Amino acid sequence: MARNLSTNTGSQAVGGRRHTVGRLVHYLLASPWRVIVMVLAGMTAVAMIVIGPKVMGEATNVLFEGLLGSMLVKMGAKPGTSKQAVVTYLQSRGQDKFARMIDSMNVQVGVGIDWGRFGTILMFVIGIYLISILVRLVQNFLMTRLVSDAVYTMRRQIEDKLDRLPLQYFDRTPRGEVMSRTTNDIDNISGTLQQILGELLFSVFSIIGAFIMMLTISPLLTLIAFIIIPVMALCAGVILKKTQPQFTRQWIRTGQVNSHVEEMFSGHMVVRAFGHQGKAEEEFEERNQELYQASFKASFFSALVTPMSTFFGNLSFVIVVIIGGVHVLNGSMSLGGLQAFTQYTRQASQPIGQLASMGTMLQSSLASCRRVFDFLDEAEEVPDIEHPDHLGQETGGKVEGHVRFDHVRFSYDPAEPLIKDLSIEAKPGQTIAIVGPTGAGKTTLVNLLMRFYEIQGGRITIDGVDTSRVTRHDLRSHFGMVLQDTWLFDGTVRDNLLYGLDEGQTIPEQTMIDGAKATHVDEFIRKLPQGYDTVLNEDSSELSQGERQLMTICRAFLSDPDILILDEATSSVDTRTELLVQQAMNTLRKGRTSFVIAHRLSTIRDADLILVVNHGSVVEQGTHDQLLERGGAYASLYNSQFTKGEED
């Protein structure tokens, strides 16, 4: 049974690798005409290069034949003596091998080196190699474009994929892992393909071209030279089989290290505050060691390819030279032919070694490709319907804000139901406060309202329109959100404040300033070096947490939403600022349906309706005074925060 399991696992790995290669080739074949021209250019370059040694062999023959012609005169032969007479003379003296060598060449007694012919051959060879260089430049240019276009397409698909992934994917996947797949793996694919793709085609064509030219010179030597290739291929296959899992493990470990570093960097203040630097360093060392082991093994096994291929290439070369030298002495091969053949041997053995080395690099690229493709294959959000309804269609795009939850059911884990049967109603212009203990499902209601998660039963309507029949963009364009976690991006203060506006929408400068004053943002912005033009980074270290929170409140204020969601919007501001922000929120909430999630119950006393949520169900609802009179769950929460004296 274990053997069958191993076989199946191996088959799945091979099938997965073939599937990955197929998808990668599909990206590279996005522009067929470029591929065709690149292949033709590669073939032309190889043809020029493989012709070169054969022509150079002719030049060697010209030199050698001229030297032999002069040497025969020194040996006593008269100039003009026919080659046949020289051969007969040598055979009569028992110099049969020398006679056969003279007979196989175009030797003329007394005629030295034909420098004119030799120069013509050299110029022809130079022209051939210049053409091959130009054609290879064309091939490399097209190859670079193919790889760049393929990687560009991958990056664009990743960006589109990020917009289509459900929120639950980001809840379960570390941010560093996502970053590793979308940056490190893509860079690895790009760098590897740029490095090996052109050489891969050139090496294959070189082996084929060299093999054909070697056959034209000596089929026997060709067989001897290539008999080592299966042995080399077998050794390379064993190495590649060992290397593939290590490259896969290497990039997985890279993602884990990135996740840990990102987490520790984001929470470095907490780590230091609680004295966990040592533990963080230990965990990093453990993950870094795992990455080191995987990287070392991958690099070690891949490094074995070069010496292995060099050994077999040199062995083949030595055997060819020895046997070829015997053939030259026997007259069955010219010296120029042997020279050309040894060059072809190098032209064949070197690309074979390169192919083996590129195979290990390709394993690394395929490991990254598989991680990227796995990301692109992640389950996406339920697509919007083809013919959606539109919010505010009958009121000129303005939403009144009548929100209903009708018998809604939802759970993050099917085995653990969270919301079983929830029905609530928010009338236009009302402020609905949602309170309850941690984990009761308060934020979940907002996630369902915004369709960050899809409900599993019932329906949610806005002004009578089922939100599942509205596109997510249309639905979310009517909402303004202020979350507990503040988020500011790299850009000016102005850019951050106006981020909530629709694309292409603008507002007057004075309107922005008035909004900033209403939310008490203007006073600290004016103290910044360039005011509203001050450039903030992602950390915004020049702003306090409370000031960052105020900027997100101002952002929602300026977006002028139809429905407002405040998720612990004042949790990061001091008591005095909270009162000021509360006044701004009261102004912002006028005429809008608002959902307020709060732990500070003092901020929701004037809410039109308070929902007490626990275990995904509304256990109490009413106004502040009504709920206090009942003395139930809300009263218990409230009294736990305020003493009788403070309330009075």
Protein Blocks (a to p, Z undefined) as FASTA:
>chain_A
ZZmmmmmmmmmmmmmmmmmmmmmmmmmmmpmmlmmmmmmmmmmmmmmmmmmmmmmmmmmm
mmmmmmmmmmmmmnopaghiafklmmmmmmmnopamlmmmmmmpccdehiacdfklmmmm
mmmmmmmmmmmmmmmmmmmmmmmmmmmmmmmmmmmmmmmmmmmpcfklmmmpcfklmmmm
mmmmmmmmmmmmmmmmmmmmmmmmmmmmmmmmmmmmommlmmmmmmmmmmmmmmmmmmmm
mmmmmmmmmmmmmmmmmmmmmmmmmmmmmmmmnopmmmmmmmmmmmmmmmmmmmmmmmmm
mmmmmmmmmmmmmmmmmmmmmmmmmmmmnopacfklmmmmmmmmmmmmmmmmmmmmmmmm
mmmmmmmmmmmmmmmmpccdddddfbdcdehklnoopafhiacdehiacdfblklcfblb
dcddddehiacddeddehilpmmmmmmmnomaccfedjddeehiafklpcfklmmmmpcc
ddfbdcddeddfklmmmmmpcehiacdfklmmmmmmmnommmmmmmpmnlmmlccdfkom
mbcfklmmmmmmmmmmmnopabdcdehkllmbcfklmmmmmmmmmmmmgopacddddfbl
mlmmmpfbdcddeehiafbgcdfklmmmnopmklmmmmmmpcfklmZZ
